[in-house]
Amino acid sequence: MTTTANEKKNTAPQLKSFLDGLTKNKQLKEHVETILQNWLRIVNVKQGWIHDLDKIVTKYAKHFQLLKVLRGHQSEIRKVRVSPDGRKVLSASHDGTIRLWDIASGVQIQIFKGHSNWVLVAEFSPYGDIIASGSSDKTIRLWDVKTGKELMILRGHLYPVWCVNFSPDGNNIVSGSYDQTVRVWDLKLKKEIKVLKWHSDGIRNVQFSADGQMIVSASDDYTILQWDAKSGKMLKIFEGHTNIVMKAQFSHDGKFILSCSDDATIRIWDVESGKELKKLKGHSDAINDVKYFSDSQTIASCSSDCTVRLWDVKTGKEIQNLKNQTKCSALDISSDGSTIVSCSSDETIQIWR
């Protein structure tokens, strides 16, 4: 069977219209993705057409539902992260522990103990073999995923460490703290190599760009800053949020910055010009986390309004609203886009598929 260019052109809008109607029927919605996947296996079409169709399937047929809830922490969970292989979930909690879970079974695999106060963040290294965590005890700690053993302690921040992020090569860590500083650490030397000062309030989030050349930081001072990772020079200020900026993230190509705030908005910024390109509204309370899917065409956000929401980047419109029992503190997305993980103030982790 062959598919002509004209047939492709005519089929895409027909399929979109069909799916729009079909997915409104709750009884049929769960069958849509399976039907289309089976259809793709038997239809001999060109790769480019499959790629375009996959985008349509993802947008119109993939409706996330709550798969399971993980319990074990004894206090509020602040962060969750999906492992690079998509099989495990990492969680950081006010109970002073970091825990590793198997997504398929929901079983707790490992528990990491050592911090003497709330654990505010935990992140996987690029290869998933090491974990970095930050705490109200003012330290950053590195852990071996397999053994659960503490590998090193990094000291330097004067107040709680709110955020950490590995460089793409895994050799460095960038951290942010309530002490208003962004710090860069060399893991081979086991020491701090840069202190970046500009923010006038605590730093909620830091991240390296995909090429490791830039750093972005989000702060309680309502601003987002872009830094040169090598020199430590502050390059640009992104202003527009009217409350605490909870998260700022580079797009995968480094051309855009995605942010969310206590002002209940999500914003997309152009890195080159520093201008705000889009403002997404829909949440009714503070937005605590936001993240691009791997294609950078879809966004997931979570809020104190007890919802996780999906958004179309191009249109800025909400695609799906996932309702939770309590406020959502953080979320993450598996690299293949099949799983969303969120955490809540009620000490639970939610797996959505």
PyMOL commands that set and color helices and strands:
alter all, ss='L'
color gray80, all
select helices_A, chain A and resi 5-22+26-42+47-60
alter helices_A, ss='H'
color red, helices_A
select strands_A, chain A and resi 66-71+77-82+88-93+97-102+108-113+119-124+130-135+139-144+150-155+161-166+172-177+181-186+191-197+203-208+214-219+223-228+234-239+245-250+256-261+265-270+276-281+287-292+298-303+307-312+318-323+328-333+340-344+348-352
alter strands_A, ss='S'
color yellow, strands_A
deselect
rebuild
show_as cartoon
